Amino acid sequence: IRNRVPLSIYFPETVDAELSRYPKIEDLIKIMHEDHFTQIDQEIVEEKSELVDIQIYRDKAFSALHNLSDEAFQQGIARLETDVQKGPIQRISRYILLWGRKDTKKPA
């Protein structure tokens, strides 16, 4: 969440709100253990692309943008517009995937 570009860079107010919205990875792993998942692994998936059109940000296509004040949203849009006019913005999305195995066999 802290490293999402352009969201965390151009709309820094989204970071704290998003961190409070989503469960911590440690808490998810604990819940998985409590529900008898084993062999829990984490995988970080990253997607990079070039942003040349910011319309999806103007349209608030990302839920994080809906929690911003109008002022913070407009300031972020203005920063994006200024920078995208200079050339493409490197977009980075990162996700953490949690994988676990659950034995569904019932003991004899």
Biopython code that builds the backbone (N, CA, C, O; Angstrom):
import numpy as np
from Bio.PDB.StructureBuilder import StructureBuilder

atoms = [
    (1, "ILE", "N", (0.840, -1.195, 0.000)),
    (1, "ILE", "CA", (0.000, 0.000, 0.000)),
    (1, "ILE", "C", (0.881, 1.253, 0.000)),
    (1, "ILE", "O", (0.602, 2.220, -0.708)),
    (2, "ARG", "N", (1.930, 1.220, 0.791)),
    (2, "ARG", "CA", (2.821, 2.384, 0.858)),
    (2, "ARG", "C", (3.589, 2.600, -0.441)),
    (2, "ARG", "O", (4.028, 3.715, -0.727)),
    (3, "ASN", "N", (3.752, 1.551, -1.219)),
    (3, "ASN", "CA", (4.579, 1.612, -2.419)),
    (3, "ASN", "C", (3.782, 1.594, -3.711)),
    (3, "ASN", "O", (4.355, 1.404, -4.784)),
    (4, "ARG", "N", (2.476, 1.788, -3.632)),
    (4, "ARG", "CA", (1.674, 1.809, -4.862)),
    (4, "ARG", "C", (1.902, 3.129, -5.590)),
    (4, "ARG", "O", (1.789, 4.211, -5.015)),
    (5, "VAL", "N", (2.218, 3.004, -6.843)),
    (5, "VAL", "CA", (2.425, 4.195, -7.675)),
    (5, "VAL", "C", (1.434, 4.119, -8.815)),
    (5, "VAL", "O", (1.394, 3.100, -9.504)),
    (6, "PRO", "N", (0.647, 5.122, -9.045)),
    (6, "PRO", "CA", (0.768, 6.469, -8.515)),
    (6, "PRO", "C", (-0.056, 6.755, -7.258)),
    (6, "PRO", "O", (0.070, 7.844, -6.698)),
    (7, "LEU", "N", (-0.879, 5.840, -6.799)),
    (7, "LEU", "CA", (-1.787, 6.167, -5.685)),
    (7, "LEU", "C", (-1.073, 6.763, -4.479)),
    (7, "LEU", "O", (-1.434, 7.854, -4.038)),
    (8, "SER", "N", (-0.074, 6.082, -3.934)),
    (8, "SER", "CA", (0.547, 6.568, -2.703)),
    (8, "SER", "C", (1.399, 7.813, -2.922)),
    (8, "SER", "O", (1.641, 8.569, -1.981)),
    (9, "ILE", "N", (1.853, 8.032, -4.146)),
    (9, "ILE", "CA", (2.682, 9.196, -4.443)),
    (9, "ILE", "C", (1.821, 10.438, -4.687)),
    (9, "ILE", "O", (2.080, 11.500, -4.123)),
    (10, "TYR", "N", (0.821, 10.299, -5.512)),
    (10, "TYR", "CA", (0.005, 11.455, -5.904)),
    (10, "TYR", "C", (-1.175, 11.692, -4.966)),
    (10, "TYR", "O", (-1.721, 12.794, -4.905)),
    (11, "PHE", "N", (-1.559, 10.654, -4.240)),
    (11, "PHE", "CA", (-2.657, 10.762, -3.274)),
    (11, "PHE", "C", (-2.168, 10.179, -1.941)),
    (11, "PHE", "O", (-2.673, 9.145, -1.504)),
    (12, "PRO", "N", (-1.196, 10.824, -1.294)),
    (12, "PRO", "CA", (-0.603, 10.242, -0.081)),
    (12, "PRO", "C", (-1.606, 10.036, 1.052)),
    (12, "PRO", "O", (-1.370, 9.228, 1.951)),
    (13, "GLU", "N", (-2.712, 10.754, 1.013)),
    (13, "GLU", "CA", (-3.740, 10.597, 2.059)),
    (13, "GLU", "C", (-4.390, 9.212, 2.005)),
    (13, "GLU", "O", (-5.038, 8.803, 2.969)),
    (14, "THR", "N", (-4.230, 8.492, 0.906)),
    (14, "THR", "CA", (-4.832, 7.159, 0.810)),
    (14, "THR", "C", (-4.098, 6.130, 1.658)),
    (14, "THR", "O", (-4.688, 5.120, 2.041)),
    (15, "VAL", "N", (-2.821, 6.366, 1.961)),
    (15, "VAL", "CA", (-2.004, 5.340, 2.613)),
    (15, "VAL", "C", (-2.561, 4.937, 3.972)),
    (15, "VAL", "O", (-2.853, 3.760, 4.183)),
    (16, "ASP", "N", (-2.716, 5.869, 4.890)),
    (16, "ASP", "CA", (-3.201, 5.526, 6.233)),
    (16, "ASP", "C", (-4.608, 4.931, 6.183)),
    (16, "ASP", "O", (-4.909, 3.971, 6.892)),
    (17, "ALA", "N", (-5.458, 5.505, 5.349)),
    (17, "ALA", "CA", (-6.825, 4.983, 5.241)),
    (17, "ALA", "C", (-6.820, 3.547, 4.728)),
    (17, "ALA", "O", (-7.568, 2.708, 5.231)),
    (18, "GLU", "N", (-5.989, 3.258, 3.738)),
    (18, "GLU", "CA", (-5.932, 1.908, 3.189)),
    (18, "GLU", "C", (-5.309, 0.925, 4.181)),
    (18, "GLU", "O", (-5.756, -0.217, 4.286)),
    (19, "LEU", "N", (-4.287, 1.362, 4.905)),
    (19, "LEU", "CA", (-3.675, 0.479, 5.901)),
    (19, "LEU", "C", (-4.665, 0.108, 6.996)),
    (19, "LEU", "O", (-4.625, -1.009, 7.511)),
    (20, "SER", "N", (-5.544, 1.021, 7.356)),
    (20, "SER", "CA", (-6.534, 0.706, 8.387)),
    (20, "SER", "C", (-7.697, -0.115, 7.832)),
    (20, "SER", "O", (-8.418, -0.760, 8.593)),
    (21, "ARG", "N", (-7.880, -0.095, 6.530)),
    (21, "ARG", "CA", (-8.984, -0.814, 5.883)),
    (21, "ARG", "C", (-8.723, -2.303, 5.711)),
    (21, "ARG", "O", (-9.651, -3.111, 5.743)),
    (22, "TYR", "N", (-7.474, -2.656, 5.531)),
    (22, "TYR", "CA", (-7.125, -4.042, 5.231)),
    (22, "TYR", "C", (-6.478, -4.716, 6.432)),
    (22, "TYR", "O", (-5.767, -4.064, 7.197)),
    (23, "PRO", "N", (-6.714, -6.013, 6.606)),
    (23, "PRO", "CA", (-6.075, -6.716, 7.724)),
    (23, "PRO", "C", (-4.570, -6.841, 7.500)),
    (23, "PRO", "O", (-4.097, -6.872, 6.364)),
    (24, "LYS", "N", (-3.838, -6.913, 8.588)),
    (24, "LYS", "CA", (-2.390, -7.125, 8.521)),
    (24, "LYS", "C", (-2.119, -8.565, 8.076)),
    (24, "LYS", "O", (-2.886, -9.476, 8.389)),
    (25, "ILE", "N", (-1.037, -8.753, 7.355)),
    (25, "ILE", "CA", (-0.664, -10.084, 6.866)),
    (25, "ILE", "C", (-0.495, -11.040, 8.048)),
    (25, "ILE", "O", (-0.919, -12.194, 7.979)),
    (26, "GLU", "N", (0.123, -10.564, 9.129)),
    (26, "GLU", "CA", (0.328, -11.412, 10.311)),
    (26, "GLU", "C", (-1.013, -11.904, 10.865)),
    (26, "GLU", "O", (-1.130, -13.053, 11.293)),
    (27, "ASP", "N", (-2.014, -11.036, 10.854)),
    (27, "ASP", "CA", (-3.339, -11.426, 11.352)),
    (27, "ASP", "C", (-3.989, -12.462, 10.433)),
    (27, "ASP", "O", (-4.633, -13.397, 10.910)),
    (28, "LEU", "N", (-3.825, -12.302, 9.132)),
    (28, "LEU", "CA", (-4.378, -13.288, 8.194)),
    (28, "LEU", "C", (-3.710, -14.646, 8.367)),
    (28, "LEU", "O", (-4.377, -15.680, 8.329)),
    (29, "ILE", "N", (-2.400, -14.643, 8.555)),
    (29, "ILE", "CA", (-1.680, -15.907, 8.768)),
    (29, "ILE", "C", (-2.154, -16.569, 10.059)),
    (29, "ILE", "O", (-2.347, -17.784, 10.101)),
    (30, "LYS", "N", (-2.340, -15.779, 11.104)),
    (30, "LYS", "CA", (-2.840, -16.319, 12.377)),
    (30, "LYS", "C", (-4.218, -16.962, 12.181)),
    (30, "LYS", "O", (-4.468, -18.057, 12.685)),
    (31, "ILE", "N", (-5.093, -16.297, 11.465)),
    (31, "ILE", "CA", (-6.433, -16.842, 11.202)),
    (31, "ILE", "C", (-6.337, -18.137, 10.399)),
    (31, "ILE", "O", (-7.058, -19.098, 10.667)),
    (32, "MET", "N", (-5.441, -18.152, 9.414)),
    (32, "MET", "CA", (-5.261, -19.377, 8.620)),
    (32, "MET", "C", (-4.788, -20.530, 9.503)),
    (32, "MET", "O", (-5.281, -21.650, 9.372)),
    (33, "HIS", "N", (-3.827, -20.265, 10.410)),
    (33, "HIS", "CA", (-3.361, -21.301, 11.333)),
    (33, "HIS", "C", (-4.510, -21.779, 12.228)),
    (33, "HIS", "O", (-4.670, -22.978, 12.457)),
    (34, "GLU", "N", (-5.297, -20.839, 12.723)),
    (34, "GLU", "CA", (-6.428, -21.194, 13.590)),
    (34, "GLU", "C", (-7.454, -22.043, 12.853)),
    (34, "GLU", "O", (-8.161, -22.843, 13.466)),
    (35, "ASP", "N", (-7.535, -21.868, 11.539)),
    (35, "ASP", "CA", (-8.474, -22.651, 10.733)),
    (35, "ASP", "C", (-7.795, -23.880, 10.126)),
    (35, "ASP", "O", (-8.287, -24.469, 9.163)),
    (36, "HIS", "N", (-6.657, -24.251, 10.711)),
    (36, "HIS", "CA", (-5.941, -25.493, 10.391)),
    (36, "HIS", "C", (-5.295, -25.517, 9.006)),
    (36, "HIS", "O", (-5.149, -26.582, 8.407)),
    (37, "PHE", "N", (-4.911, -24.358, 8.503)),
    (37, "PHE", "CA", (-4.102, -24.327, 7.292)),
    (37, "PHE", "C", (-2.650, -24.560, 7.683)),
    (37, "PHE", "O", (-2.203, -24.091, 8.730)),
    (38, "THR", "N", (-1.926, -25.272, 6.857)),
    (38, "THR", "CA", (-0.508, -25.531, 7.078)),
    (38, "THR", "C", (0.250, -25.105, 5.831)),
    (38, "THR", "O", (-0.351, -24.718, 4.829)),
    (39, "GLN", "N", (1.542, -25.176, 5.898)),
    (39, "GLN", "CA", (2.405, -24.837, 4.762)),
    (39, "GLN", "C", (2.005, -23.486, 4.162)),
    (39, "GLN", "O", (1.807, -23.356, 2.954)),
    (40, "ILE", "N", (1.894, -22.505, 5.025)),
    (40, "ILE", "CA", (1.481, -21.180, 4.568)),
    (40, "ILE", "C", (2.679, -20.448, 3.978)),
    (40, "ILE", "O", (3.727, -20.318, 4.611)),
    (41, "ASP", "N", (2.499, -19.979, 2.765)),
    (41, "ASP", "CA", (3.546, -19.253, 2.063)),
    (41, "ASP", "C", (3.008, -17.906, 1.604)),
    (41, "ASP", "O", (1.807, -17.722, 1.404)),
    (42, "GLN", "N", (3.936, -16.974, 1.444)),
    (42, "GLN", "CA", (3.602, -15.653, 0.911)),
    (42, "GLN", "C", (4.278, -15.494, -0.441)),
    (42, "GLN", "O", (5.405, -15.946, -0.648)),
    (43, "GLU", "N", (3.585, -14.856, -1.340)),
    (43, "GLU", "CA", (4.162, -14.554, -2.643)),
    (43, "GLU", "C", (3.822, -13.106, -2.978)),
    (43, "GLU", "O", (2.664, -12.697, -2.898)),
    (44, "ILE", "N", (4.824, -12.347, -3.347)),
    (44, "ILE", "CA", (4.597, -10.970, -3.762)),
    (44, "ILE", "C", (4.525, -10.944, -5.280)),
    (44, "ILE", "O", (5.429, -11.415, -5.971)),
    (45, "VAL", "N", (3.444, -10.390, -5.779)),
    (45, "VAL", "CA", (3.227, -10.255, -7.219)),
    (45, "VAL", "C", (3.280, -8.771, -7.533)),
    (45, "VAL", "O", (2.653, -7.953, -6.860)),
    (46, "GLU", "N", (4.034, -8.443, -8.559)),
    (46, "GLU", "CA", (4.181, -7.039, -8.933)),
    (46, "GLU", "C", (3.843, -6.865, -10.399)),
    (46, "GLU", "O", (4.237, -7.661, -11.251)),
    (47, "GLU", "N", (3.115, -5.817, -10.665)),
    (47, "GLU", "CA", (2.760, -5.479, -12.045)),
    (47, "GLU", "C", (3.224, -4.057, -12.304)),
    (47, "GLU", "O", (2.924, -3.141, -11.538)),
    (48, "LYS", "N", (3.962, -3.884, -13.400)),
    (48, "LYS", "CA", (4.430, -2.551, -13.787)),
    (48, "LYS", "C", (3.877, -2.220, -15.164)),
    (48, "LYS", "O", (3.743, -3.087, -16.027)),
    (49, "SER", "N", (3.564, -0.965, -15.345)),
    (49, "SER", "CA", (3.118, -0.498, -16.652)),
    (49, "SER", "C", (3.338, 1.009, -16.711)),
    (49, "SER", "O", (3.671, 1.642, -15.709)),
    (50, "GLU", "N", (3.149, 1.561, -17.883)),
    (50, "GLU", "CA", (3.273, 3.007, -18.041)),
    (50, "GLU", "C", (1.886, 3.635, -18.070)),
    (50, "GLU", "O", (0.992, 3.176, -18.780)),
    (51, "LEU", "N", (1.731, 4.672, -17.301)),
    (51, "LEU", "CA", (0.475, 5.409, -17.241)),
    (51, "LEU", "C", (0.590, 6.625, -18.155)),
    (51, "LEU", "O", (1.426, 7.502, -17.933)),
    (52, "VAL", "N", (-0.249, 6.668, -19.175)),
    (52, "VAL", "CA", (-0.244, 7.802, -20.100)),
    (52, "VAL", "C", (-1.582, 8.538, -20.109)),
    (52, "VAL", "O", (-1.677, 9.655, -20.617)),
    (53, "ASP", "N", (-2.600, 7.917, -19.554)),
    (53, "ASP", "CA", (-3.939, 8.509, -19.505)),
    (53, "ASP", "C", (-4.458, 8.357, -18.079)),
    (53, "ASP", "O", (-4.551, 7.241, -17.568)),
    (54, "ILE", "N", (-4.793, 9.458, -17.444)),
    (54, "ILE", "CA", (-5.208, 9.407, -16.037)),
    (54, "ILE", "C", (-6.721, 9.401, -15.845)),
    (54, "ILE", "O", (-7.200, 9.638, -14.736)),
    (55, "GLN", "N", (-7.470, 9.138, -16.892)),
    (55, "GLN", "CA", (-8.927, 9.187, -16.787)),
    (55, "GLN", "C", (-9.468, 8.252, -15.703)),
    (55, "GLN", "O", (-10.431, 8.598, -15.020)),
    (56, "ILE", "N", (-8.866, 7.080, -15.537)),
    (56, "ILE", "CA", (-9.366, 6.163, -14.502)),
    (56, "ILE", "C", (-9.228, 6.757, -13.108)),
    (56, "ILE", "O", (-9.986, 6.408, -12.203)),
    (57, "TYR", "N", (-8.265, 7.650, -12.934)),
    (57, "TYR", "CA", (-8.117, 8.337, -11.646)),
    (57, "TYR", "C", (-9.158, 9.450, -11.523)),
    (57, "TYR", "O", (-9.726, 9.652, -10.450)),
    (58, "ARG", "N", (-9.407, 10.158, -12.599)),
    (58, "ARG", "CA", (-10.471, 11.178, -12.579)),
    (58, "ARG", "C", (-11.827, 10.536, -12.273)),
    (58, "ARG", "O", (-12.668, 11.125, -11.594)),
    (59, "ASP", "N", (-12.024, 9.312, -12.789)),
    (59, "ASP", "CA", (-13.284, 8.587, -12.587)),
    (59, "ASP", "C", (-13.355, 7.879, -11.232)),
    (59, "ASP", "O", (-14.355, 7.234, -10.916)),
    (60, "LYS", "N", (-12.304, 8.001, -10.443)),
    (60, "LYS", "CA", (-12.216, 7.328, -9.136)),
    (60, "LYS", "C", (-12.457, 5.828, -9.263)),
    (60, "LYS", "O", (-13.240, 5.240, -8.517)),
    (61, "ALA", "N", (-11.761, 5.225, -10.229)),
    (61, "ALA", "CA", (-11.910, 3.792, -10.460)),
    (61, "ALA", "C", (-11.338, 2.948, -9.319)),
    (61, "ALA", "O", (-11.616, 1.752, -9.238)),
    (62, "PHE", "N", (-10.555, 3.550, -8.452)),
    (62, "PHE", "CA", (-9.955, 2.837, -7.332)),
    (62, "PHE", "C", (-10.668, 3.249, -6.051)),
    (62, "PHE", "O", (-10.832, 4.439, -5.780)),
    (63, "SER", "N", (-11.083, 2.278, -5.277)),
    (63, "SER", "CA", (-11.875, 2.572, -4.077)),
    (63, "SER", "C", (-11.159, 3.501, -3.110)),
    (63, "SER", "O", (-11.811, 4.254, -2.387)),
    (64, "ALA", "N", (-9.845, 3.464, -3.081)),
    (64, "ALA", "CA", (-9.087, 4.331, -2.174)),
    (64, "ALA", "C", (-9.374, 5.804, -2.441)),
    (64, "ALA", "O", (-9.296, 6.620, -1.523)),
    (65, "LEU", "N", (-9.698, 6.152, -3.657)),
    (65, "LEU", "CA", (-9.942, 7.546, -4.014)),
    (65, "LEU", "C", (-11.279, 8.061, -3.489)),
    (65, "LEU", "O", (-11.477, 9.270, -3.368)),
    (66, "HIS", "N", (-12.184, 7.155, -3.182)),
    (66, "HIS", "CA", (-13.503, 7.559, -2.684)),
    (66, "HIS", "C", (-13.454, 8.064, -1.248)),
    (66, "HIS", "O", (-14.382, 8.733, -0.793)),
    (67, "ASN", "N", (-12.383, 7.750, -0.536)),
    (67, "ASN", "CA", (-12.275, 8.151, 0.870)),
    (67, "ASN", "C", (-11.556, 9.478, 1.052)),
    (67, "ASN", "O", (-11.394, 9.942, 2.181)),
    (68, "LEU", "N", (-11.125, 10.092, -0.036)),
    (68, "LEU", "CA", (-10.401, 11.355, 0.048)),
    (68, "LEU", "C", (-11.353, 12.540, 0.137)),
    (68, "LEU", "O", (-12.488, 12.488, -0.337)),
    (69, "SER", "N", (-10.866, 13.599, 0.751)),
    (69, "SER", "CA", (-11.611, 14.851, 0.699)),
    (69, "SER", "C", (-11.553, 15.355, -0.736)),
    (69, "SER", "O", (-10.670, 14.962, -1.498)),
    (70, "ASP", "N", (-12.483, 16.218, -1.104)),
    (70, "ASP", "CA", (-12.474, 16.792, -2.453)),
    (70, "ASP", "C", (-11.166, 17.537, -2.718)),
    (70, "ASP", "O", (-10.617, 17.476, -3.819)),
    (71, "GLU", "N", (-10.682, 18.231, -1.709)),
    (71, "GLU", "CA", (-9.442, 18.991, -1.855)),
    (71, "GLU", "C", (-8.245, 18.068, -2.118)),
    (71, "GLU", "O", (-7.451, 18.328, -3.022)),
    (72, "ALA", "N", (-8.114, 17.000, -1.339)),
    (72, "ALA", "CA", (-7.004, 16.065, -1.524)),
    (72, "ALA", "C", (-7.090, 15.380, -2.885)),
    (72, "ALA", "O", (-6.075, 15.167, -3.547)),
    (73, "PHE", "N", (-8.310, 15.038, -3.296)),
    (73, "PHE", "CA", (-8.492, 14.402, -4.599)),
    (73, "PHE", "C", (-8.074, 15.348, -5.723)),
    (73, "PHE", "O", (-7.335, 14.949, -6.623)),
    (74, "GLN", "N", (-8.536, 16.583, -5.680)),
    (74, "GLN", "CA", (-8.215, 17.548, -6.729)),
    (74, "GLN", "C", (-6.713, 17.862, -6.771)),
    (74, "GLN", "O", (-6.147, 18.040, -7.849)),
    (75, "GLN", "N", (-6.073, 17.928, -5.608)),
    (75, "GLN", "CA", (-4.628, 18.160, -5.571)),
    (75, "GLN", "C", (-3.874, 16.998, -6.215)),
    (75, "GLN", "O", (-2.921, 17.207, -6.966)),
    (76, "GLY", "N", (-4.307, 15.774, -5.917)),
    (76, "GLY", "CA", (-3.669, 14.603, -6.521)),
    (76, "GLY", "C", (-3.849, 14.563, -8.023)),
    (76, "GLY", "O", (-2.910, 14.249, -8.754)),
    (77, "ILE", "N", (-5.046, 14.879, -8.491)),
    (77, "ILE", "CA", (-5.316, 14.921, -9.934)),
    (77, "ILE", "C", (-4.435, 15.975, -10.603)),
    (77, "ILE", "O", (-3.881, 15.733, -11.675)),
    (78, "ALA", "N", (-4.308, 17.133, -9.977)),
    (78, "ALA", "CA", (-3.473, 18.203, -10.540)),
    (78, "ALA", "C", (-2.014, 17.755, -10.647)),
    (78, "ALA", "O", (-1.352, 18.027, -11.649)),
    (79, "ARG", "N", (-1.515, 17.069, -9.616)),
    (79, "ARG", "CA", (-0.131, 16.578, -9.659)),
    (79, "ARG", "C", (0.035, 15.545, -10.770)),
    (79, "ARG", "O", (1.020, 15.569, -11.507)),
    (80, "LEU", "N", (-0.936, 14.638, -10.885)),
    (80, "LEU", "CA", (-0.891, 13.624, -11.947)),
    (80, "LEU", "C", (-0.898, 14.270, -13.327)),
    (80, "LEU", "O", (-0.098, 13.911, -14.191)),
    (81, "GLU", "N", (-1.795, 15.216, -13.529)),
    (81, "GLU", "CA", (-1.894, 15.889, -14.834)),
    (81, "GLU", "C", (-0.577, 16.560, -15.203)),
    (81, "GLU", "O", (-0.126, 16.465, -16.344)),
    (82, "THR", "N", (0.037, 17.234, -14.245)),
    (82, "THR", "CA", (1.307, 17.915, -14.495)),
    (82, "THR", "C", (2.384, 16.915, -14.919)),
    (82, "THR", "O", (3.095, 17.137, -15.899)),
    (83, "ASP", "N", (2.495, 15.825, -14.180)),
    (83, "ASP", "CA", (3.567, 14.863, -14.469)),
    (83, "ASP", "C", (3.313, 14.035, -15.718)),
    (83, "ASP", "O", (4.258, 13.729, -16.447)),
    (84, "VAL", "N", (2.077, 13.665, -15.986)),
    (84, "VAL", "CA", (1.803, 12.837, -17.166)),
    (84, "VAL", "C", (2.016, 13.642, -18.444)),
    (84, "VAL", "O", (2.286, 13.064, -19.497)),
    (85, "GLN", "N", (1.900, 14.956, -18.367)),
    (85, "GLN", "CA", (2.185, 15.796, -19.532)),
    (85, "GLN", "C", (3.670, 15.775, -19.889)),
    (85, "GLN", "O", (4.039, 16.045, -21.033)),
    (86, "LYS", "N", (4.520, 15.457, -18.917)),
    (86, "LYS", "CA", (5.968, 15.366, -19.153)),
    (86, "LYS", "C", (6.353, 14.027, -19.766)),
    (86, "LYS", "O", (7.452, 13.881, -20.301)),
    (87, "GLY", "N", (5.467, 13.061, -19.691)),
    (87, "GLY", "CA", (5.741, 11.729, -20.220)),
    (87, "GLY", "C", (5.082, 10.683, -19.351)),
    (87, "GLY", "O", (4.500, 11.009, -18.316)),
    (88, "PRO", "N", (5.168, 9.419, -19.763)),
    (88, "PRO", "CA", (4.508, 8.352, -19.001)),
    (88, "PRO", "C", (4.995, 8.281, -17.553)),
    (88, "PRO", "O", (6.154, 8.562, -17.249)),
    (89, "ILE", "N", (4.088, 7.902, -16.690)),
    (89, "ILE", "CA", (4.394, 7.676, -15.278)),
    (89, "ILE", "C", (4.496, 6.173, -15.079)),
    (89, "ILE", "O", (3.615, 5.426, -15.503)),
    (90, "GLN", "N", (5.565, 5.729, -14.438)),
    (90, "GLN", "CA", (5.722, 4.303, -14.139)),
    (90, "GLN", "C", (4.687, 3.910, -13.101)),
    (90, "GLN", "O", (4.678, 4.455, -11.997)),
    (91, "ARG", "N", (3.821, 2.977, -13.437)),
    (91, "ARG", "CA", (2.780, 2.498, -12.517)),
    (91, "ARG", "C", (3.237, 1.177, -11.926)),
    (91, "ARG", "O", (3.711, 0.297, -12.645)),
    (92, "ILE", "N", (3.095, 1.041, -10.621)),
    (92, "ILE", "CA", (3.493, -0.189, -9.938)),
    (92, "ILE", "C", (2.367, -0.619, -9.005)),
    (92, "ILE", "O", (1.921, 0.147, -8.151)),
    (93, "SER", "N", (1.922, -1.845, -9.182)),
    (93, "SER", "CA", (0.952, -2.456, -8.266)),
    (93, "SER", "C", (1.604, -3.687, -7.670)),
    (93, "SER", "O", (2.188, -4.501, -8.384)),
    (94, "ARG", "N", (1.499, -3.816, -6.364)),
    (94, "ARG", "CA", (2.056, -4.994, -5.681)),
    (94, "ARG", "C", (0.949, -5.632, -4.852)),
    (94, "ARG", "O", (0.121, -4.956, -4.242)),
    (95, "TYR", "N", (0.970, -6.945, -4.856)),
    (95, "TYR", "CA", (-0.018, -7.710, -4.099)),
    (95, "TYR", "C", (0.713, -8.805, -3.338)),
    (95, "TYR", "O", (1.716, -9.336, -3.814)),
    (96, "ILE", "N", (0.220, -9.135, -2.175)),
    (96, "ILE", "CA", (0.747, -10.276, -1.427)),
    (96, "ILE", "C", (-0.298, -11.369, -1.480)),
    (96, "ILE", "O", (-1.447, -11.179, -1.083)),
    (97, "LEU", "N", (0.122, -12.506, -1.974)),
    (97, "LEU", "CA", (-0.755, -13.677, -2.022)),
    (97, "LEU", "C", (-0.364, -14.609, -0.891)),
    (97, "LEU", "O", (0.820, -14.872, -0.680)),
    (98, "LEU", "N", (-1.339, -15.103, -0.172)),
    (98, "LEU", "CA", (-1.099, -16.091, 0.873)),
    (98, "LEU", "C", (-1.623, -17.435, 0.389)),
    (98, "LEU", "O", (-2.769, -17.560, -0.041)),
    (99, "TRP", "N", (-0.764, -18.422, 0.470)),
    (99, "TRP", "CA", (-1.114, -19.769, 0.035)),
    (99, "TRP", "C", (-1.010, -20.694, 1.234)),
    (99, "TRP", "O", (-0.056, -20.613, 2.009)),
    (100, "GLY", "N", (-1.975, -21.558, 1.384)),
    (100, "GLY", "CA", (-1.928, -22.536, 2.456)),
    (100, "GLY", "C", (-2.578, -23.828, 2.028)),
    (100, "GLY", "O", (-3.321, -23.882, 1.048)),
    (101, "ARG", "N", (-2.284, -24.857, 2.778)),
    (101, "ARG", "CA", (-2.863, -26.174, 2.503)),
    (101, "ARG", "C", (-3.705, -26.569, 3.710)),
    (101, "ARG", "O", (-3.292, -26.417, 4.860)),
    (102, "LYS", "N", (-4.875, -27.070, 3.419)),
    (102, "LYS", "CA", (-5.776, -27.495, 4.489)),
    (102, "LYS", "C", (-6.144, -28.951, 4.255)),
    (102, "LYS", "O", (-6.662, -29.317, 3.200)),
    (103, "ASP", "N", (-5.868, -29.762, 5.248)),
    (103, "ASP", "CA", (-6.192, -31.178, 5.150)),
    (103, "ASP", "C", (-7.687, -31.332, 5.413)),
    (103, "ASP", "O", (-8.171, -31.047, 6.508)),
    (104, "THR", "N", (-8.403, -31.784, 4.397)),
    (104, "THR", "CA", (-9.852, -31.926, 4.529)),
    (104, "THR", "C", (-10.270, -33.333, 4.921)),
    (104, "THR", "O", (-11.458, -33.607, 5.089)),
    (105, "LYS", "N", (-9.282, -34.238, 5.068)),
    (105, "LYS", "CA", (-9.603, -35.605, 5.493)),
    (105, "LYS", "C", (-9.982, -35.607, 6.957)),
    (105, "LYS", "O", (-9.351, -34.942, 7.778)),
    (106, "LYS", "N", (-11.017, -36.360, 7.274)),
    (106, "LYS", "CA", (-11.423, -36.489, 8.669)),
    (106, "LYS", "C", (-10.656, -37.666, 9.286)),
    (106, "LYS", "O", (-10.494, -38.699, 8.638)),
    (107, "PRO", "N", (-10.187, -37.522, 10.522)),
    (107, "PRO", "CA", (-9.459, -38.621, 11.166)),
    (107, "PRO", "C", (-10.354, -39.841, 11.329)),
    (107, "PRO", "O", (-11.562, -39.735, 11.540)),
    (108, "ALA", "N", (-9.719, -41.001, 11.224)),
    (108, "ALA", "CA", (-10.466, -42.262, 11.338)),
    (108, "ALA", "C", (-10.885, -42.519, 12.757)),
    (108, "ALA", "O", (-11.523, -43.534, 13.038)),
]
sb = StructureBuilder()
sb.init_structure("model")
sb.init_model(0)
sb.init_chain("A")
sb.init_seg("    ")
for serial, (resi, resn, name, xyz) in enumerate(atoms, 1):
    if name == "N":
        sb.init_residue(resn, " ", resi, " ")
    sb.init_atom(name, np.array(xyz, "f"), 0.0, 1.0, " ", f" {name:<3s}", serial, name[0])
structure = sb.get_structure()
